[in-house]
């Protein structure tokens, strides 16, 4: 009977130890479940943040594409402006050459007018001289007719 009592006491002791172990396991399992729930929420939040980040990167990517297109347009406009500038410079050079030619023509015309004026003055002087000579001849002829 002593042995049965010892076995019963040991059985009670083991039962108490098992109850404590089961109680600890239950508590730790509860903590593990709470931790898993927290981890699940954190993972869910991180997934949302990752999706937000992905959307932001997509927006940034589109803006970079738009910026690249704008830079390409600016480069194209710059090249067109350069061509227009070169064309205008050619026109300005042509106009400058024409202006120089016109100035030379005006100078030549002025010189020609001066020459013609001088010639006209010489002709007028010669005409006056001829008129004087004709007058003298008339007077001489009149003397011989008397």
DAWO-V307911 format. One record per pair of residues at least 4 apart in sequence whose C-alpha atoms are under 7 Angstrom apart, sorted by the first residue. I is the first residue (numbers start at 1). J is the second residue. D is the distance in whole Angstrom. If there is no record, write none. Layout:
i: {I I}
j: {J J}
d: {D D}
This chain:
i: {1 2 3 4 5 6 7 8 9 10 11 12 13 14 15 16 17 18 19 20 21 22 23 24 25 26 27 28 29 30 31 32 33 34 35 36 37 38 39 40 41 42 43 44 45 46 47 48 49 50 51 52 53 54 55 56 57 58 59 60 61 62 63 64 65 66 67 68 69 70 71 72 73 74 75 76 77 78 79 80 81 82 83 84 85 86 87 88 89 90 91 92 93 94 95 96 97 98 99 100 101 102 103 104 105 106 107 108 109 110 111 112 113 114 115 116 117 118 119 120 121 122 123 124 125 126 127 128 129 130 131 132 133 134 135 136 137 138 139 140 141 142}
j: {5 6 7 8 9 10 11 12 13 14 15 16 17 18 19 20 21 22 23 24 25 26 27 28 29 30 31 32 33 34 35 36 37 38 39 40 41 42 43 44 45 46 47 48 49 50 51 52 53 54 55 56 57 58 59 60 61 62 63 64 65 66 67 68 69 70 71 72 73 74 75 76 77 78 79 80 81 82 83 84 85 86 87 88 89 90 91 92 93 94 95 96 97 98 99 100 101 102 103 104 105 106 107 108 109 110 111 112 113 114 115 116 117 118 119 120 121 122 123 124 125 126 127 128 129 130 131 132 133 134 135 136 137 138 139 140 141 142 143 144 145 146}
d: {6 6 6 6 6 6 6 6 6 6 6 6 6 6 6 6 6 6 6 6 6 6 6 6 6 6 6 6 6 6 6 6 6 6 6 6 6 6 6 6 6 6 6 6 6 6 6 6 6 6 6 6 6 6 6 6 6 6 6 6 6 6 6 6 6 6 6 6 6 6 6 6 6 6 6 6 6 6 6 6 6 6 6 6 6 6 6 6 6 6 6 6 6 6 6 6 6 6 6 6 6 6 6 6 6 6 6 6 6 6 6 6 6 6 6 6 6 6 6 6 6 6 6 6 6 6 6 6 6 6 6 6 6 6 6 6 6 6 6 6 6 7}
